Each structure stands twice: as C-alpha cells, then as structure tokens.
C-alpha cells in the first residue's frame, strides 16, 4: 500500500520567538515493511540544519528559526510504501542494545496495579505474554479522547481506566519492562478504516522478541500494526520520541496547532485530524 502523509505544525507567538532550537524527528525510519517513496521536511533554518541519527535510530534535524519570528511553520510531507509484516519491525539497527529499553522513566514506571496485571499474563512464551498483555491493557483502559494530557503517567491512566493511545502505549511499556521484556514507544501515522473515529497521528509500543526482533503492539486498537501504519520514530517514552522537541528563550505565550492528513494513494481514502489527537507527544 502507498500512503501519502502531510503533517503540519504551526507555532504562534504573541511576540518575537526569541532564541530557540528545535529537534525534528519527522522522517520515517527505514524499517521492515515500509519504504520511503518521497519525503520532505520544511522548516525555518532547515537548509542549514545539523542532522544526525540518534541512539534510537531516529533521523534528527536541529533547526533554529529567526529570532524575530511570530509564526513558525514546520511541514513534513511524502509518500511511504508499506507491506503487512504482522507488526514485526525486526532488527532496526539502532546504536543502543535492546536492553537499554528496560529502563523505566517517570512516564512508564509500573505501580502495583500494573505489576499485578503483568503477573497475571506472564507465561514462558514471550510472544504469547505480549499478546495477552496487549489484550489486558485494551480491556482495562477505555479509549477516551481528552481524558488525559501529555504529562499523564502510565500509573495515573491505568488507575483512571481511560486514556488515549499515548497512555495505552505507556502502560504496555511499563508492564513489559516489569516483566524484563525490552519495550519502547513508537510514534507514527495510521490510515483509518472508513468511518472509524481515531486520530491519524498515532502512537503504539514495540517489544523485543528473540528470533523476531522488535514487534509492534497497539493496545489502543488491540492489534499489531498492519500496512495501514507508518512508523515515524521511537524512544523510551512519548517525550523522548516526540516528533518535535525544543527549547526557547523568550517571554510571552506560545500556541500550537497540528494538522495531520493521511491518504491511501489512488484509493480515495483519507483521514485528517486537527491538533495532535490521541498522540500527545509533540511539544
């Protein structure tokens, strides 16, 4: 399947933007099941941007908009060809070893309730355990847009029994790491079925399985990623995998709008979403 994506982020300031640096993780990684047909990132300062691949395998561009900017527009557009691999990304070639993804973060720390859920699905078969864990998270946590925010922890969302895809991924990751299974947070895009109500800008988890490598688990939709998914980047949690992260030095207020459009090329199917919907990781 060929999927066309447009991802536009617009920052507005009530005065000059001042001194700012933004790290853009907006280029899909070349992993099993997806190939870039075309891709372009546009942003103030992109022509002179420093670029590198971070330890998690994400291509990063560092940009600095003009200090007198009052509007900063960042756009990523392109076409990705996908195949259904049953959720298997395989061995993705990042610098860090899989064991690095056993490290908990404040967003992905398991409390006693998450630990109890993880123990209930533990078995000698790692893949079976992970599928059972995905089912358990999906059953316990209802998908409820607006019920959480970007800083909501896995424990808080699990206790509330509701959240969005960021929360489902964080809970799955917290439980996996408690079971000593490396797991990581993945951002990306989802081409929706006709009539489905879900954000086009999406997030899920990957866990490491011997003999398979990294395997995706989308607890928000209770399935492993298919050819309708485009994998953008990965990290320890939503903050470390955020498509855009930055620091700025200024006074005044900042507002952000995000528009994401995902279409199956030539098939007349599309989904668009204003704001960042169920994936709250963009900053």
N, C-alpha and C positions, 0 to 999 in steps of 0.2 A: 504494500500500500504506500502511496505517496501522500504525505501530509504537509500542507502549507501552513506556516505559523507566522503571525505578526504579534509582537509583544512590545508594547509602547508604555514607557513610564515617563510621567511628566511631573517635575518638581517645580512648585511655585513658591516664591519668597516675597515677603512684604517689604523687602529692602534688598540691597545687593547681596549676592550669595556669599561673598567673602572668600576666605581661603578654604578650599575643600578638596578632598581626594576620594574618589570612588573606585572600588574594586568591582569590576563587571565579570560575573560568571554567567555569560549569556550565549555561549557556544556549545551545542550538544556534543557530548563526548563520543568518540568513535568506538562504540561497544558492539558486541554481538547483537544482531537483529536490527541495527539501524546504520544508515549511511547518509552522509550529507550530500545532497544533490547541489544545493546552493545555500549560502548563508552570509549574512552581512550584519555587522553591528555598527550603528551610527550614534555618535555622542560627541559633545563638545570636547575637543582635545584628543579624539581617537586616532587621528593621523600621526600624532607624536607620542602615543601611549606606549608605556613599557608593557610588555606582555611576557607571561611565563606560565608554566604548568605547575600547579601547587601539588603538595604531597598526596592529595586525594584524587589526583588525576584531572582536575578541572583547569581548563584554559582561562586565565585571568588577564584582563586588561586594566591597567591603572590609569585613570583619566582625572584631569583637574580642569573643571570649567572655568571660564573667565571670572574674575572676582566681582565684576560689575553685573553679572547675570542676575536677572529676576525670574527667568524661566529656564529650566534645563530639561531638554527632551532627549531620552535615550530610547532607541528603537533597535530591536533585533528581528530580522525577517529572513525567511528562507524556506526551503523545501527539504524534507527528510524522507528517505525511503525506508520503510520498516517491514520486518517479517515477524511472524509469531514464533517465539522461541520457548513458549511455556513459562515465560518470566525469567529465563536463565540469561544473565549477562555474561556469565563465565568469568574468566580471569582478565581483569580490565587493565592491568599494567601500571597501576599507581605505585608511587615510590614507597609508601608505607605498607607494612605487612598487615595481613588480615587481623592479627592480634591487637593492633592499635585500636580497632573498633570494639574492643571490650571495655574501653574507658568510658565511664559514666560522666555526664555533665549535669549541671543543675536542672536542665530541662528533661533529662532522661534518667533520673535516679528512681529506682524502684522502691516503693514503700511496702509495708507488709501485705497490703491488699493485692498489689501487682505480683509480689512474690508468691502469694498463695495461688493466684491464677496460673502462674508459670509452673508451679509444682504440680498442679492438677493435670496439666497436659504433658508433663515430662515423660519421655519414653527413651528406649535405647536407639530408636531410629530418628536421627536428627531431622530429616526432611518431614517425616510424619509429625514430629513435635511442632515444627514450624507451621505446618498447615493447620494443626489443631489450635495453635496459639492465634493464628490469624482469625479463625472462626470464633474463638473465645473473645477476642478484642472486639470484633464486629458485633457480636451478640450483646456484649455488656455496654458498649458505648454507642449511643444513637448519634447519627449524623444530624447536627442541628446548627446551621449557619448562624453566626453572630453570638453563639453561646460562650465562646472563649475568645482570647486575644493572643497577640503574638508572644507574650511572656507566660502564658499558661503552662504549667508543668504537667508532665505525664501523670503524676500522682493526683493533682487537682482535677484534671479532666476525667480520670478514672473514677474518682470519688463522686463527681457530678453526674457521671453516666451519660455525658453528652459532649460533643465537640465537633471539630472539622478534621479534614484529612491530616493536618499537621499533628493534631492530638492523637489520632489513631496510629500514626507512624511513631510518635514519641513513646507511646505506651508499648507498642510492639517491640521497639528497640530496647526499652528499659527491661522488659521481661526476658528478651533474648540474652541480653548481657548478664542478667542474673543467672541464667542457665549456662553461662560461659560459652555462648554462641556469639561470635562477632556479628554485629549488626550496624547498619548505617542509614542515614536519612538521605532520601533522593528527591530532588525537585525535577519537575518536568511538565509535560503537557498531555492532555487527554482529549482525544476525539470522541465526543459523546454520541451515544445512540440517539436516533430521532426521538424527540420528546422527553429525553431524560433531563432531570434537573440536577446539575452538578457543575462545579467550576471547571473552566477549561484549563486554568493554571492549577497544577495538581502537585501532590506530594505523596510518597509512599516509602516503604522501607526495603532494604536488601539485607539478607543474611548469608553468611558463608557456609557452604555445604561441601564437604570433601567430595572429590570426583566431579563436582559440577561447577564449583566456583561460587560467584555471587548470584543469588536468586531473589527476585523481587516478590514482595508480598504487600498487596494493597488492602489493608484491613478496612478502610472506609467503604470499599466496594466488595470486599470479601472475595477477591480473586487475585491471581498472579497476572502481572502485566501482559498484555497481548500486543498485536500490531497496531492497536489504537493508541498506544502510549509512546511518547518521545521522551527519552531520558536526557535531562539537561545537565545536572551535576550532583555531587554527593558530598557529605560531610558527617561530622559527629552528631549534629542535630540541625534544627532549622536555621539557627543563627549562623553556623559555620558553612552551611550550604546555600545561603541566601543568594539569589541571582544578582542582587546589587547590595553592597555594603559600603559605608563610607563614614568619613569624619569631616566635620566642617567647623570653622571658627568664625562665628558671626553672632549678631544679636537679631532678634525678631523671630517670626514664626515661619514654619515650612509646612506646605501641604503637598500631598502626593496622590495622583490618580494613576491607575494601571488599567490598560485595556489589552486584553488578550483575545486573539481570533485564531481559531484552529479549523482548518478545512481539509477534507479529503479531495485531492486534486482530481478534477474531472468527474467527480461523482456527485457534485451538487450538495454535499453535506457540509455543514459548518456549525460552529458554536462560537459565540463571542461572550465575553464577560468583562464588565467594568469593575474596577477595583481588583484586588487580588484574591477575592473569594475565599475558598477553603484553604488555600495555601497562604499562610500569614508571614512567610519568612522574608519577604522583600522589605528592605529598610531604606 
